[in-house]
C-alpha cells in the first residue's frame, strides 16, 4: 500500500472449552456455557502518501583579526524581516581598538 490505502479486518478466535453444560432435577435445571478463549481481533491499517518540500540555509562566519589575544562571546539572532544574522557581543577581551562589552587587554594613556 505505498500509494495510500485503508484496510480493516476482523477475526473471531475460539479456543477449547465447554460449549454447553446443563442439568435438571425434578424438571428444574440450569444451563451454562464456558469458553475461556473466545475473543475478536480487529485490525485497522491506514496509509497515506504525501510530499514535503524543505528549504535549508547555512550561514558561516569567522570572528577574528591578527590579534591573538582577542576573544569574543556572542549571541546570534536571526532577523526574520531582513533574513540576516544579528551579532550581540556578550563578553570577551579585545585590544586596539577596544570593542564594546569586552575587557580591554591594553589601556593606552598619553601623559603630557
N, C-alpha and C positions, 0 to 999 in steps of 0.2 A: 504494500500500500504506500508506495513512495510519492504518489501524486496526491495523496489526501483521501481518506475514506473513513467510514464508520462501520463497525461490525459488533453485533451483540449475539450472545448465545446463552442458553440455559441447559443445564443438565441435572437430572434428579438421580441421586445415588441412594440405593437401599442396600443395607447390609443384612447379615443373618439375624434372625430374631424370631420371636413367637408372633406369628401373624395374628392369631386369634385364639384365646383361651376362654372357656366358659364352663359353668357347671350349674345344675339345677337340683334343688331339694324341695320336694313336695310342690313342684310347679313354680317355685320362685328361684331365680338364679341371677348370676352376674356374668357379664361378658366383658373382656378387656383385650386390648391389643398392645403389644410391647415390641417396638422397633428401635433398638439403641442406635443404629446407624441409618438415619433417614434424613437427608438434607439435600438442599438445592444449591447448585453452583451457578452463579450468574457472572458472565464475563462481558465487559464492555470495553471496546477499543476505539479510540478516536485518533485520527491522524490528520494533520493539516500541512499544507505546503505553503511556504512563504519566502519572500526575498527581503533582504535587508541591505540598505545602502549605508556605507560607513565612510567617514572622511577623517583623515588624521593630519595633524600639523606638528612638525617638530621645529623647535627653536633651540639654537645653540648659541652660546656666548662664552667669552673669556674675560674675566676681570683681571687686569694686570698691567704693569708697566715695568720699567727697568729697575725699579726699587724692590729689592728682595725682602725688605722688612715691612712692606705694605701688606696688610691683611684686612679683609672685609667680611662682615657677616651681613647678608642682605636678605630681605624678604622679597619674594616675587609675586606679583599680582597680574592678572590678565584683565585688560580693558576690553570689555565686550563691544563698546561703541566704536573704538578705533582699531581693534584687533591687534593691539600691541602689548608688550610686556612692560610693566612698571616696576622699577627697582626702588626699594626703600632701604637705605643704609641703617642698620640696627646698631652695630658697634664695629670695632676694629681698631687698627692703628695705621697711621699714614704720615708721610712727611713730604714736604716741599712739592707741590702745595698740600697743605693740611686739608683733609676732607671733613665735611660736617659730620657730626655724630661719631667721630673716631678719636682715639687718643693720639696726641701729637708725638711722633718719635723724636722730633727736634723742635726746639723753641728758640729760633734765632732772634737775637736782640742787637740793636745798634745803639751804642752808648757814645755820646759826644762830649 
